[in-house]
Amino acid sequence: MKSHELQLLYVFDAIMTERSVTRAAESLAMTQPAVSNAISRMRQVWKDPLFVRKGRKIEPTSYAFSLWERIRGPIYDLSTAVRSTKFDPAQASRTFRIAVTDLTVEMIWRQLAQKLERVAPGIDLHAVPYTPEGTYNDLREASVDLAIGPISHHDNSLRSIFLFQGGYQVAMRADHPLANKLLSMEDFIDARHLLVTMSGEAHGIVDSYLDLEGLNRRIAVTVNEFVGVPRLLRHTDLICAVPDVILQSSDFTENLWVTCLPFDLDPSSLYLFWHTRHDRDPGVVWLRELIESSLKERYSSIMDTTG
């Protein structure tokens, strides 16, 4: 392969990764006109449009996706081979994108931001919304560097670290008709439920258990983040199964009644996971270790506080 063709592959990989000519230019330390000229040469050499503009975004063609699937692994290996194996957070200038839920942001984002200000002032940390299926694709397409959440299925392209397990309890307003007494299965089933769903589907871990028992509940309202749950519960007759880790916050539980589920539900597991292409990336390794220690430390402190 000629050297100019190899350079085109590097530019192509950056555009596919960033899905933006502007961001690709920044990551390559090139001007936008230079990247645009490179795209023109790609189209001539590979005889395909490669990128189609849709509004302000660019959409890769099927040929572009096929080509990227074949070259992104070798390109990454070449980049890693010539890159220093050392990572100095104090001197590094880099942006990391992490797929997370608002629950994780609530748990550790402030601590991470403070830590980065002290030891890695040139590092930017961007939170990307976590969704069960979308995040897997984001990792495979290099749109995010890491993800934090449950893993519904695994394949050989992903690596993971177990973080912790957590259970669920039921929250409702303090003067709810079902408050201040033992919650029965019948009352639970008959209640109007609020569900936090990252996928948008009105079916969660509780519903999977109920399915096995031949039961179902009414999901009256769904939201895609936990931050709005307390306000909804305080002003309605809704009840909500909430991870016990977030129920340790007095701000969350103010004017709420919290009680146990009327059945035994297996705890859910939280993982830190990434694509295999980042196994040896020293910057991602450093960030993985920082996030893992921060989350485990935060979880332990929450559990110790509640005794």
Secondary structure, DSSP 4 states (H G I P E B T S, - for coil): --HHHHHHHHHHHHHHHHS-HHHHHHHHT--HHHHHHHHHHHHHHHTS--EEEETTEEEE-HHHHHHHHHHHHHHHHHHHHHS-S---TTT--EEEEEEE-HHHIIIIIHHHHHHHHHH-TTEEEEEEE--HHHHHHHHHTTS-SEEEE--S---TTEEEEEEEEE-EEEEEETT-TTTTSPPPHHHHHHSEEEEE-SSS-S--HHHHHHHHTT---EEEEEESSSTTHHHHHHTSS-BEEEETTGGG-HHHHTTEEEEE-SS--PPEEEEEEEEGGGTT-HHHHHHHHHHHHHHHHHHHHHHHHH-
